[in-house]
Amino acid sequence: MAGFGDDRLFAQASERLIQWLISNGASISNKIQLADLRTQGAGRGVVATENINEDEELFRIPRSLIFTAENSSLPSNIREQINDPWLSLIAAMADDQLRESTKWQPYWDVMPEHFDTLMFWSSDELALLQGSAVVAKIGKESADKAFNEHIIPLVGQHNHANKNDLLALCHKMGSTIMASAFDLEAPERERPQEGEEDWEEDDEDSAVMAKGMVPLADMLNADADRNNAKLFYEDEFVAMKAIKAIQPGSEIFNDYGPLPQADVLRRYGYTTQNYAKYDVVEISLDLIRAAVQQQTGLSTAALEERTEYLDGHGILDDGYDIARRENEDGQFPEELCLLLAALLLPPADFDKMKTKDKLPKPDWTPEMQNLMYGILVRRRAMYDFDEPRIEQLTGRPKMAASVVHGEKLVLQEAADAVQAMSAGASNKRKADTFLDEARSLREGSKR
């Protein structure tokens, strides 16, 4: 537990940030405060001190106070050699941290020193996530490669920094950015005008948007159920506004969007049941191939022909996400259903469909139900069958258990849905339960 001295230093750092922002042109409502929420496991957070109305502005930050590669002191010749928004911001932050003095120091002083994002978990801790596809998405090796190739030679030479220390700093800055950075909308004057290429905020544009650190905005914690504020972009500033009335004493929350717990943990370093409704389980294409060949006896050559055809129609992917029962888009993605329907077609029917350059109807035939159920059994067998009492765990083991439990629930709900479709059918499964079949498959694979 933090002592009085630690509490005082924590509060002083928060106050320095607020005064620094105000002295540099920020506007902050006197109805909010930057609060110490460490006793709630939330670090800092923004809390209402008075009644706040819907649409009321909470604070306004000049664009000049948004830390970007362009706003930083990173030499332009280095910025020009790092043609990636993510890497550019990491390089700029690492460079600024290595300087003896910087105008951004009050901001850096409130940044976290400890991270629970998966990048910093040990191999033993990651083993607690066995079965979850999130482990393969951590990307530590690819990050090391990118840092060593694009950042360390340039920033290290400029600052005469030790290579290993700079690599560790890059990971720290990368995790800070992943947890706190915003994709910045360009000012109106910098967007293409009428007659020029359209400016739209879609996935492709978002991927190349400039990334920036927005002081104070990144102090808001996130909550899918209690989201009550949103960041709005203007030409000269960004503004955080209430999107509903907020009572005194209530915390002010941003929202990450529909992220499953696994991705909240990977990106932000914690889990919460408020994002459990977005949990998914990824079904890999390799698993699907194996299940199809087992059920149909389809040759590898025939399977390749079909997947190549489907790839040409935009159906093929490396994996498909099964969602929770209450997901508004349904539990099973249409692309997955189309894929299974096409792979189950008799050869003559597939050739006929191919000649017409069409796709099959994703009907839930008995064969489709059997195949989907078998896929779910295979996927469930990739998790263990221990059920730890989550409420008795703490720290990273508790986070891992929350993720794994949520994904097991996704699979159980999906299996229940498929079984409900085939209730009373003649092909009723011999195993007593979904778990029995998965456990039997897992134990058989260990022999």
C-alpha positions in Angstrom: 0.0 0.0 0.0 1.3 3.4 -0.9 2.4 5.6 2.0 1.6 9.2 2.7 4.7 10.3 0.9 3.8 8.4 -2.2 0.3 9.8 -2.1 1.6 13.3 -1.9 4.0 12.8 -4.8 1.3 11.3 -6.9 -1.0 14.2 -6.2 1.7 16.7 -6.9 2.4 15.1 -10.3 -1.3 15.4 -11.2 -1.4 19.0 -10.1 1.7 19.8 -12.2 0.1 18.3 -15.3 -3.1 20.4 -14.8 -1.1 23.6 -14.3 1.1 22.9 -17.3 -1.9 22.3 -19.5 -3.6 25.5 -18.4 -0.4 27.6 -18.7 -0.1 26.3 -22.3 -3.6 27.2 -23.4 -5.7 24.3 -22.3 -9.2 25.0 -20.8 -10.3 22.7 -18.0 -13.8 22.7 -16.4 -13.9 23.4 -12.7 -16.5 20.7 -12.5 -13.9 17.9 -12.9 -10.7 16.8 -11.2 -7.9 14.4 -11.9 -8.3 11.9 -9.1 -6.2 9.2 -7.5 -8.1 5.9 -8.1 -5.3 3.5 -7.2 -7.4 2.0 -4.4 -9.8 0.9 -7.1 -6.9 -0.5 -9.2 -7.4 2.2 -11.8 -4.4 4.6 -11.4 -5.5 8.1 -12.2 -9.0 9.0 -13.5 -11.2 12.0 -14.2 -14.1 12.5 -11.7 -17.0 14.9 -11.7 -17.2 17.3 -8.7 -20.5 18.9 -9.8 -23.4 18.1 -12.0 -22.4 18.0 -15.6 -25.0 18.4 -18.4 -25.1 16.4 -21.6 -22.9 18.1 -24.3 -21.1 20.1 -21.7 -17.4 20.6 -22.4 -15.1 19.0 -19.9 -11.8 20.2 -21.2 -10.2 21.6 -24.4 -6.6 20.8 -25.4 -4.8 22.8 -28.1 -3.4 20.7 -30.9 0.0 22.2 -30.1 -0.2 20.2 -26.8 -0.9 16.9 -28.5 2.4 15.0 -28.6 3.0 13.8 -32.1 6.2 13.1 -34.0 5.7 16.4 -35.8 5.3 18.3 -32.5 8.3 16.7 -31.0 12.0 17.6 -30.9 12.9 14.5 -33.0 15.1 15.8 -35.8 13.2 16.0 -39.1 15.9 14.0 -40.9 15.1 11.1 -38.6 11.4 11.5 -38.9 11.6 11.3 -42.6 13.4 8.0 -42.5 10.7 6.4 -40.3 7.7 6.2 -42.7 5.2 4.7 -40.2 2.9 6.6 -37.8 3.3 4.0 -35.0 7.1 3.8 -35.2 7.5 7.5 -35.7 5.6 8.2 -32.4 7.6 5.6 -30.5 10.8 7.1 -31.8 9.7 10.7 -30.9 8.7 9.6 -27.4 11.9 7.6 -26.8 14.0 10.5 -28.0 12.2 13.0 -25.8 12.6 10.7 -22.7 16.3 10.6 -23.3 16.7 14.4 -23.3 18.1 16.1 -20.2 15.2 18.6 -20.3 12.0 18.7 -22.2 8.8 20.8 -22.1 6.8 17.7 -21.9 8.2 16.5 -18.6 5.0 17.2 -16.6 3.2 14.9 -19.0 5.8 12.2 -18.8 5.7 12.3 -15.0 2.1 11.0 -14.9 2.8 8.1 -17.4 2.8 4.6 -15.9 6.1 2.9 -15.1 4.6 -0.6 -14.7 2.7 -2.4 -17.4 0.5 -5.5 -17.3 0.0 -5.7 -21.1 0.9 -9.1 -22.5 4.1 -7.8 -24.0 5.6 -7.9 -20.5 4.3 -11.3 -19.3 6.6 -14.1 -18.7 6.3 -17.4 -20.6 4.8 -19.0 -17.5 2.2 -16.3 -17.2 1.4 -16.5 -20.9 0.9 -20.3 -20.5 -2.2 -19.4 -18.3 -3.8 -18.2 -21.5 -3.4 -21.6 -23.2 -6.0 -21.9 -26.0 -6.6 -18.2 -26.5 -5.5 -16.9 -29.9 -4.5 -13.6 -28.3 -1.0 -15.1 -27.4 -0.1 -15.2 -31.1 -1.1 -11.5 -31.5 1.4 -10.1 -29.0 4.1 -9.6 -31.6 7.1 -9.2 -29.4 9.5 -10.6 -32.0 8.2 -8.5 -34.8 8.3 -5.4 -32.5 11.9 -6.2 -31.6 12.7 -6.5 -35.3 11.0 -3.2 -36.2 12.7 -1.3 -33.3 16.1 -2.7 -34.1 15.8 -1.9 -37.8 14.0 1.4 -37.9 14.4 3.2 -34.5 17.5 2.2 -32.6 20.1 2.9 -35.3 18.7 6.4 -35.8 17.6 7.5 -32.3 20.5 5.6 -30.6 23.1 7.4 -32.7 21.4 10.7 -32.1 21.3 10.2 -28.3 24.3 7.9 -27.8 22.0 5.5 -26.0 22.7 1.9 -25.0 21.1 -0.4 -27.5 19.5 -2.7 -24.9 18.3 0.2 -22.8 16.8 1.8 -25.9 15.1 -1.4 -26.9 13.4 -1.6 -23.5 12.4 2.1 -23.7 10.9 1.4 -27.2 8.7 -1.4 -25.7 7.7 0.9 -22.8 6.8 3.7 -25.2 5.0 1.3 -27.5 2.9 0.0 -24.7 2.1 3.5 -23.6 1.0 4.4 -27.1 -1.1 1.3 -27.4 -2.9 2.1 -24.2 -3.2 5.8 -24.5 -2.7 7.2 -28.0 -5.5 8.5 -30.3 -5.9 8.3 -34.0 -6.0 12.0 -34.8 -8.5 13.4 -37.3 -6.9 16.0 -39.5 -8.0 19.7 -39.2 -10.6 20.6 -41.7 -8.2 22.8 -43.6 -5.8 19.8 -44.2 -8.5 17.5 -45.6 -9.1 17.2 -49.4 -11.5 19.8 -50.6 -14.4 19.1 -53.0 -13.2 17.8 -56.2 -10.1 16.2 -54.6 -9.9 12.7 -53.3 -12.6 12.1 -50.7 -11.7 12.2 -47.1 -13.5 9.5 -45.2 -12.9 8.0 -41.8 -12.9 4.3 -42.7 -10.7 1.4 -41.7 -8.1 2.1 -44.4 -7.8 5.8 -43.6 -7.8 5.1 -39.8 -4.8 2.7 -40.3 -2.7 5.6 -41.7 -4.0 8.4 -39.5 -1.4 10.3 -37.5 -1.2 9.0 -33.9 -0.8 11.3 -31.0 -0.8 11.5 -27.2 -3.6 13.8 -25.9 -2.8 14.9 -22.4 -5.7 14.5 -19.9 -7.8 12.8 -22.5 -5.7 9.7 -22.0 -6.3 9.9 -18.2 -9.9 8.8 -18.7 -10.5 5.1 -17.9 -12.7 3.2 -20.3 -16.0 1.4 -19.6 -18.3 -0.1 -22.2 -21.4 0.2 -20.0 -20.7 3.5 -18.3 -19.2 5.5 -21.2 -20.3 9.1 -20.7 -17.7 11.2 -22.6 -16.2 11.5 -26.1 -13.4 13.3 -27.7 -14.3 15.7 -30.5 -11.9 17.2 -33.0 -11.8 20.9 -34.1 -9.2 22.7 -36.3 -7.2 24.2 -33.4 -8.0 22.0 -30.5 -9.7 18.8 -29.4 -12.5 18.8 -26.8 -13.8 16.2 -24.4 -17.5 16.5 -24.0 -20.1 14.7 -21.9 -22.4 12.6 -24.0 -24.9 12.2 -21.1 -25.5 13.9 -17.7 -22.9 13.1 -15.1 -23.5 13.2 -11.3 -21.0 14.6 -8.8 -18.6 11.9 -7.6 -19.1 9.9 -10.8 -16.0 8.9 -12.8 -15.9 10.1 -16.4 -15.3 7.2 -18.9 -14.2 6.9 -22.5 -14.9 3.7 -24.4 -12.7 1.5 -26.5 -15.5 0.2 -28.7 -16.5 -3.5 -28.9 -13.2 -5.0 -27.8 -13.2 -8.6 -26.3 -11.5 -9.0 -23.0 -8.5 -10.6 -24.6 -7.8 -7.5 -26.7 -8.4 -5.2 -23.7 -5.8 -7.2 -21.8 -3.3 -7.2 -24.7 -3.6 -3.5 -25.4 -4.4 -2.0 -22.0 -3.2 -4.5 -19.4 -6.4 -5.3 -17.5 -9.7 -7.1 -17.8 -13.2 -6.2 -16.9 -16.5 -8.0 -17.1 -18.0 -4.9 -18.8 -16.3 -6.1 -22.0 -17.1 -9.8 -21.6 -20.1 -9.3 -23.9 -17.7 -8.7 -26.8 -15.7 -11.8 -26.2 -14.9 -13.9 -29.3 -13.0 -17.1 -30.1 -11.0 -17.3 -33.3 -11.3 -20.4 -35.4 -8.3 -20.8 -37.6 -8.5 -21.9 -41.2 -6.1 -24.8 -40.5 -8.5 -26.1 -37.9 -11.4 -25.8 -40.4 -9.4 -27.6 -43.1 -8.7 -30.5 -40.7 -12.3 -30.8 -39.6 -13.6 -30.7 -43.2 -11.2 -33.4 -44.4 -12.1 -35.6 -41.4 -15.9 -35.3 -42.1 -15.9 -35.4 -45.9 -12.7 -37.2 -46.9 -12.0 -34.3 -49.3 -8.5 -34.6 -50.8 -5.9 -31.9 -50.1 -5.9 -31.0 -53.8 -9.7 -30.6 -53.9 -9.6 -28.6 -50.7 -7.0 -26.3 -52.1 -9.1 -25.8 -55.2 -12.1 -24.8 -53.2 -10.3 -22.4 -50.9 -8.5 -20.8 -53.8 -11.9 -20.2 -55.4 -13.4 -18.8 -52.2 -10.3 -16.5 -51.7 -11.1 -15.0 -55.1 -14.5 -14.1 -53.8 -13.2 -12.5 -50.6 -14.5 -15.3 -48.3 -11.2 -16.8 -47.2 -9.4 -15.5 -44.1 -6.7 -16.9 -41.7 -9.4 -17.1 -39.0 -13.0 -16.4 -38.1 -14.4 -15.1 -34.9 -17.3 -16.9 -33.1 -19.1 -14.4 -30.9 -21.3 -14.4 -27.8 -24.9 -15.3 -28.1 -26.2 -11.8 -27.6 -23.9 -10.3 -30.3 -26.0 -8.1 -32.6 -24.3 -9.5 -35.7 -24.9 -13.1 -34.6 -22.7 -15.8 -33.2 -21.4 -17.1 -36.5 -20.0 -14.8 -39.2 -21.5 -15.1 -42.6 -18.1 -15.7 -44.2 -17.5 -18.7 -42.0 -21.0 -20.2 -42.9 -20.3 -19.6 -46.7 -16.9 -21.2 -46.3 -18.3 -24.4 -44.7 -21.2 -24.6 -47.1 -18.8 -24.4 -50.1 -16.5 -27.0 -48.6 -19.4 -29.4 -48.0 -20.7 -29.3 -51.5 -20.5 -32.5 -53.5 -17.9 -32.3 -56.3 -20.5 -31.9 -59.1 -22.3 -29.2 -57.2 -19.1 -27.3 -56.5 -18.1 -27.5 -60.2 -21.6 -26.2 -61.2 -21.3 -23.3 -58.7 -17.8 -22.5 -59.9 -18.9 -22.4 -63.5 -21.6 -19.9 -62.6 -19.1 -17.9 -60.5 -21.5 -17.9 -57.6 -21.4 -18.7 -53.9 -23.5 -21.2 -52.1 -26.4 -20.4 -49.7 -25.1 -20.5 -46.1 -28.0 -22.8 -45.0 -27.6 -24.7 -41.8 -28.0 -28.2 -43.2 -27.5 -31.2 -41.0 -24.1 -31.6 -42.6 -23.2 -28.0 -41.7 -24.4 -28.5 -38.2 -22.2 -31.6 -37.8 -19.2 -29.8 -39.2 -19.6 -26.7 -37.1 -20.1 -28.8 -34.0 -17.0 -30.8 -34.7 -15.0 -27.6 -35.2 -16.2 -26.3 -31.9 -15.2 -29.5 -30.2 -11.8 -29.3 -31.7 -11.4 -25.7 -30.6 -12.6 -26.3 -27.1 -10.1 -29.1 -26.7 -7.3 -26.6 -27.1 -8.2 -25.1 -23.7 -7.6 -27.0 -20.4 -10.5 -28.2 -18.3 -9.5 -26.7 -15.0 -12.0 -24.1 -13.7 -10.1 -21.9 -11.2 -12.2 -19.8 -8.8 -11.6 -16.4 -10.4 -12.7 -14.5 -7.3 -9.8 -16.1 -5.4 -7.1 -15.1 -7.8 -5.3 -11.7 -8.1 -3.1 -10.0 -10.7 -2.1 -11.6 -13.9 -3.5 -15.1 -13.1 -6.9 -13.5 -12.5 -6.8 -11.6 -15.8 -5.8 -14.7 -17.7 -8.5 -16.7 -16.0 -11.1 -14.1 -16.9 -10.1 -14.2 -20.6 -10.0 -18.0 -20.8 -13.4 -18.3 -18.9 -15.0 -15.8 -21.3 -13.7 -17.7 -24.4 -14.9 -21.1 -23.0 -18.3 -19.5 -22.5 -18.3 -18.3 -26.2 -17.7 -21.9 -27.3 -20.2 -23.4 -25.0 -22.9 -21.0 -26.2 -22.0 -21.7 -29.8 -22.2 -25.5 -29.2 -25.5 -25.0 -27.5 -26.9 -23.1 -30.5 -25.8 -25.8 -32.9 -27.2 -28.5 -30.8 -30.5 -26.7 -30.5 -30.7 -26.6 -34.4 -30.4 -30.4 -34.6 -32.5 -31.3 -31.5 -34.3 -34.5 -32.2 -32.4 -35.1 -35.4 -31.4 -38.7 -36.2 -27.7 -37.8 -36.0 -27.9 -37.1 -32.3 -24.4 -37.1 -30.9 -23.2 -40.1 -28.9 -21.2 -38.2 -26.3 -23.2 -36.9 -23.3 -22.0 -33.4 -23.5 -19.9 -30.9 -25.5 -17.3 -30.9 -22.8 -17.1 -34.7 -22.7 -16.3 -34.8 -26.4 -13.7 -32.0 -26.2 -12.1 -33.6 -23.1 -12.0 -36.9 -24.8 -10.4 -35.4 -27.9 -7.8 -33.5 -25.8 -6.9 -36.6 -23.7 -6.6 -38.7 -26.9 -4.2 -36.2 -28.5 -1.9 -36.4 -25.4 -1.5 -40.2 -25.7 
